[in-house]
Amino acid sequence: MTEFVMVAGAWLGSWAWDDVVPPLRAAGHGAHPLTLSGLAEKQGVPAGQQTHVQDIVDEVELRDLRDVVLVGHSYSGIPVGQAAERIGDRLAHVVFVDSNVPTDGESFVSNWWEGPAKLEVSIAGNGGFWAPLTASDCAGQGLTDEHIARIVGGSTPHPGATLSEPAVLARPLGELPVTYVKCLLDGAEPSDDVARLLTGEHWRLVEMDTGHWPMFSQPGELARILLEAAGG
């Protein structure tokens, strides 16, 4: 029995996995969608990036989970990648879903595609939080109007400190057993750092013909990929 611990990206909570959890449990596995501190029902809880790493480690250790597959989507790939090395032999596999990955000493902001300054200004102008997406930001990602309404309606401001604090890695990320899921509507190729890691023997690439939020647009296919990553 595999235990899936699933962490959605910026602005989202455990609710984002509602359509992925049932097929995992129907296959006889544990499924543990996790809300990170400061988001969704945990709004108001102070959080930095290491808080989010500890959230994930605590979920695994306090539940005494074994044979764990950690799943990180978008921003949450950064804390998931750090938590993966901290749970030791409890880890079976990591699945990064169209996600960022941690680089030791670097933050989410430092690799922001429009430049760090633009994101820093945006966060500072929103009281220290990253403002949630609007409906127009979700266009072209394979989502229905209902999906977009769910994402926009359920999102909460994302704590800025989690984006600006640097990652801390004790060993190379390429040593972890990883499946990287690239969602093609969000760009045909992985980022350069991910592409380098995919040249190693422990990383495998899987492509999905959908956008950046496959837990909404193709939950059944995403669940199938997760089950395959866990060995069936």
N, C-alpha and C positions, 0 to 999 in steps of 0.2 A: 504494500500500500504506500503510495507516494503522498506526501503532504505538500500541496501547492500553497505558497504564501505569495499573494499577488498585490502589487503596489502600483496604483495608477499615477499618472503624471501630474504636473502643476494644476492647481485649482480643484482637483477631483478628490473624492473620498472612496471608501470601500464600495459604495453604491454603484460605481462605474463598472463593476464586474458582475452585476446581477444576472446578465444573460450568459456569462461564461461559467459561473459556478455550477449550475444544474448538470450539464453534461460531464463535468469532472467528477462530481459526486455520484452520478449514475454509473460511471465506470468503476466505482468502488474506491475512489481516492478521497483524501481530505482536501478541502478547499477553504482557504483562510484569507479572504480579502481584507486588506488592512488600510485604515485611515491614518495618515501621518499627523503628528502634532501640529496644531494651528489651522487645520483644514476641516471642512464639513462639520460633523458633530463635535469636533475638537477645536473649533474656533476659539480664540482667546488664550490658548495654551502657548506660551512663549516657545519659539523653536528656531534653532540654527540647524545647519546641515548635520552636525554630529548628533543632534537630537533625533533627527530622522533615521540616521544609521542605528542608533540605540533602540528606536521604536521597532525596527525590523528584527534586531537581535533579540529583544525582549519577547517579541511574539513567538519566536522559535523556542527560546529557552524556557520561558514561563509555561508554555504549553507542552514542553518536553517533546518537541517534534523531531522525528528522525526521517531519513530518506527525503530530505527537503528539496523541492525545486523552487528557487526564488525567481519571481517574475517581476521585472521592472519596466515600466512604460514611460517613455519620454524623459522628463526631468528625473524620475525616480530610479532610472538606471544608475545614477550617480550614488545615492545611498545604498541601493541594492548591491552594487559592485563592491562597495566597502564592507557591507554586512556579510557578504558571501565568504570572505576570507576569515571573518571573525567567528563564524559558527562551527568552524572545524569540520570534524567528520560527520556532522549532521547533514552537511550539504551533499546533494546528489548531482545537481545541475543548476545552471542559471539560464534564464531566458530573458534576453533584452528585446523588448518590443518597440521597434522604431525609436530607440532611446539614445540619450546621451550615455557616455560611459565615463567613469572617473579617471582622472590623471592626477597622480600624486602631486600635491602642492598647487593645483589649479582648481578654480571654481567653475560653476555653471556660467557665471557672468563673463569670465575671462575668455570663454570660447563662443560667446554669443555671435551669431552670424552677421548681425548688423553692426557689431563693434560693442565693446564693454560699456563705453560712455553712454550710448543711447539707452541701454537697458537700465543702467544706474540712475540716469535722470528720470526715467519713467517710474522707477520704484520710489525714488525720493519724492516725486511729485504726487505719490499716492499713499503718503503716510507710512512709508516703509514696507509696502506690500506691492506685489505684482498684480495689476488689475486683471480680472478674468477676461477671456475672449468674448467677442461679440458674435452674433450670427454670421456676419459677413466674413469673419476670420475663419469660419468653418467651411466656407464654400469650396467646391472642387475636391472634396475629400471622401466622396462616396457615401455621404450621409443623407438620409431623408430629412424632411422638415421636422419630423417627430424626433429623430436622433439629435438634431441641432438644438431643438427646444429643451431636450433633456440635459444636454451638456451645458448649455448656457444657463438654464434655470437652476441647475444643481451646483454650479461652480461657486467657489468662495475665493476671496483674495488670498494670494499665496505669500507666506512670510518671506520678506526679502533677504533676511539673514541666511536662509537656507541656500540661497542662490549665490551669495557673495563669499561664503566661507570656503576655504580650500579643502579638497579631498585629502584623505590620509590613507595610503596603501602601504602595507608592510611587504608585499611581494608583487611581482609582475602580474597584471591582470590576465595576460595571455596564458597563464598556468591554470586558470579555472576552466572547467568543462562548460562550454557555452554554446547555445543556439542563439544566433542574432536574427531577428525577424525584421526584414526591410519592407516597409509599406510603400509601394511604388508610386502611388499618387502624391506622395510627400517628397518625391525625389527618386530618381531611378537608381542612384548609387549611394552606398553608405558614405558617411563622412570619412575623411582621410585617416583619422585615428582608428576608427572601426575597421577600415579596409586593411590597415597594417596588421591588426590583431587577427583578422580572418585568414591571413597567410600562415598562421601557426597551426599546429596539429590538433589543438584542443577546441578550436572554434569552427562552427558550421553556419553557413548562411541559408536562410529560408526566405523566399519572397512571397508577399501577399499582394494581390491585385486589388488593393483598396487604399484608403487614406490613413491618416495618422492616428485615428481612433478605432482600431479594428474590433475592440470589445463592444462597440455599438454597431458598426457597419457589417462585420462578419464574425459574430461571436462563436458560431458553430465551427467555422474553419479555424479560428484562433484556438478554440478548445482542442480541436484535433491536433494541431501543431504542438500544443503543450503536452498532450498525452504521448505523442510520438517522441518528444524530447525526454520524457520520463521513461521511455522504453515500452510504451504501449499502455 
